[in-house]
Amino acid sequence: MNNAHDQTTQDTREKKGFPLSPKQVVGVVLLLLVAIFCAQNTGDTTIKLFGGETESPLWVWLLGVLALGVLIGILLPVGRKKD
């Protein structure tokens, strides 16, 4: 029983390199790009939808559309294998 714990501790210590996976690195880079894009597009814009009209800063709309895209990607996993 003690050998399993010792092996796990040894494996953890031997693990070296970058602590993030490549997928996580891509996610962080994309997050930074979105943050920069939103920071540069702060002017007010008018959105027309179904006959209604509203005005808000562009970055609010950009983050809202990003959030909708993430939500759709989570709810409709196209091309992923079921576990």
C-alpha distance (Angstrom), angle and dihedral (degrees) to the residues before:
residue distance angle dihedral
M1 . . .
N2 3.77 . .
N3 3.83 91.2 .
A4 3.82 91.9 61.7
H5 3.80 91.2 53.0
D6 3.80 91.5 46.5
Q7 3.82 90.9 49.7
T8 3.83 91.9 50.6
T9 3.80 91.5 49.0
Q10 3.80 90.5 48.0
D11 3.84 91.9 48.8
T12 3.80 90.3 50.2
R13 3.79 92.1 50.9
E14 3.80 92.6 46.9
K15 3.80 92.6 52.3
K16 3.78 105.7 102.1
G17 3.75 135.2 165.9
F18 3.75 134.0 59.8
P19 3.82 112.7 -9.1
L20 3.82 93.7 -141.7
S21 3.78 126.7 73.1
P22 3.82 118.5 -123.4
K23 3.82 88.8 -107.1
Q24 3.81 90.3 55.6
V25 3.80 91.7 48.2
V26 3.82 90.5 53.5
G27 3.81 89.0 48.9
V28 3.81 92.4 51.8
V29 3.82 92.0 47.4
L30 3.82 91.3 49.8
L31 3.80 90.5 47.5
L32 3.81 90.1 53.0
L33 3.82 91.2 48.5
V34 3.81 91.0 51.0
A35 3.81 90.7 48.5
I36 3.82 91.8 50.6
F37 3.81 91.8 45.6
C38 3.81 91.7 50.6
A39 3.81 92.2 46.0
Q40 3.82 90.3 54.5
N41 3.82 94.5 47.7
T42 3.78 103.8 57.3
G43 3.79 100.4 131.8
D44 3.81 121.0 115.0
T45 3.77 117.7 -98.4
T46 3.78 134.1 -174.1
I47 3.80 118.5 -126.9
K48 3.80 119.9 -160.8
L49 3.79 117.4 -161.8
F50 3.81 129.1 163.2
G51 3.78 93.0 -15.6
G52 3.82 93.4 -50.6
E53 3.76 125.9 109.6
T54 3.78 131.7 -156.2
E55 3.79 135.1 171.3
S56 3.80 125.2 -144.8
P57 3.79 138.7 142.5
L58 3.79 111.3 -71.0
W59 3.81 92.5 -123.3
V60 3.82 89.8 62.8
W61 3.80 90.5 56.4
L62 3.79 92.3 44.6
L63 3.80 93.0 53.1
G64 3.80 90.5 44.5
V65 3.79 92.4 53.3
L66 3.82 90.2 45.8
A67 3.82 90.5 51.7
L68 3.82 90.7 49.4
G69 3.80 90.2 49.9
V70 3.79 92.0 51.3
L71 3.81 90.9 47.2
I72 3.80 92.0 50.0
G73 3.80 89.9 47.9
I74 3.78 90.6 53.2
L75 3.80 95.6 44.8
L76 3.81 97.2 42.0
P77 3.80 106.7 40.2
V78 3.82 98.3 -173.3
G79 3.79 114.1 -171.7
R80 3.81 96.2 9.7
K81 3.76 122.8 121.6
K82 3.78 116.9 -118.3
D83 3.80 114.4 -117.1
